[in-house]
Amino acid sequence: MTGVTQKTLGRAADLLTIPEVVERARQTLSGDQWDYSCGGAESETTLRRNRTAFAELAFRPRVLMGAGQPDTSATFLGRLLALPVLLAPVGSIATFHPDGALACARVAADAGTGAFVGTLSHPALEVVRSGSTAPLFFQLYVYGDRGWLRDLVSRVEAAGYQGICVTVDVSAYGRRERDLHNRYFPRQSVERPNLGASTDVPGMVHRDAYNAALTWDDLAWLRGVTRLPLIVKGIMSSDDAAIAADHGVDVVYVSNHGGRQLDHALASIDVLPEVVSAVDGRAEVVLDSGIMRGSDVVKALALGARAVAIGKLMAWGLSAGGEAGLLRTLQLLQTEMATTLTNLGVRSVSELHPDLLRRVSPSAASAWPADL
């Protein structure tokens, strides 16, 4: 992370572990905000499964390999990332920092990585793009007809984004019971400048119907109207991964929406190997959902992901210390990654492979989010 100093980090420099980041965020956020940030759909089984699945993957290290100081960099869509940890799209990111997606984009530039900018995020996509030198990818919810979609894609292209990421796993907004119990509805209270003036803003019932009606034909149409790399987010099966690759998708993004959409779904990391096999090199693969440690990043890369993305941890980093807190969080992930790679006997992420992992029974069960 070039240019990151004690002064840059300020008070966030005293955060020495990821759990400290989470604890400081919890102390800072209101009860409603905390529940929103860490909650999942209904019984939260998917949420817990995301973490348990990482615990069920054990390392099989090699010794006397001369690993030295490992290289944590990787490429994504032809761009070199100092850290293969992207910042995921979070529509209500302004809940955790007044500058919203712009704050994340600035941190991504400082950390040498990229960021996704959400359709529902604030400020406007053009403001975010002009305020950061990081690779930025626009996350797209389809909240209108093809004319509306063409106009939004034109804005994204004109602004200079490096890709379009279509989220396909929100046919119906997940029943997040923590928010329902709290009567907390952030979707209805935040400015959405990327939507344009013509969309049905209150309640989102009308807009959600467009996402529910999406088909592979719509994706093929989109592939034909943009020159930008196309990312499809929310793939959770080898069948859909293969179809996406057949449609010329550049990146298959494995995600169960952080456990916030479909309860009792598979963990993203458990689906990753079959997706990598189905894609068979025709597209890059990214993963999110449950990433909390540098060792989690290493496990995902060993199973074939090109990079991972963080959402909850991104929000907690911002809450713990603003942009400096998020930058410190990424720095800690990179430190943990480097330590893990060295102890595995691996000199760079390019040397990671599935044989470095074995499936085991989890050592212990604990409640989210204590099990980091």
Buried (B, 14 or more C-beta within 10 A) or exposed (E): BEEBEEEBBBEBBEBEEBBBBBBBBBEBBEEBBBBBBBBBBBEBBBBBBBBBBBBBBBBEEEEEEEBEEBBBBBBBBEEEBBBBBBBBBBBBBBBBBEBBBBBBBBBBBBBBBBBBBBBBBBBBBBBBBEBBEBBBBBBBBBBBEEEBBBEBBEBBBEBEBBBBBBBBBBBEBBEBBBBEEBEBEBBEEBBBBBBBEEBBBEEBEEBBEBBEEBEEEBBEEBBEEBEBBBBBBBBBBBEBBBBBBEBEBBBBBBBBBBBBBBBEBBBBBBBBBBBBEBBEEBBBBBBBBBBBBBBBBBBBBBBBBBBBBBBBBBBBBBBBBBBBBBBBBBBBBBBBBBBBBBBBBBBEBEBBEBEBBEEEEBEEEEEBBEBB
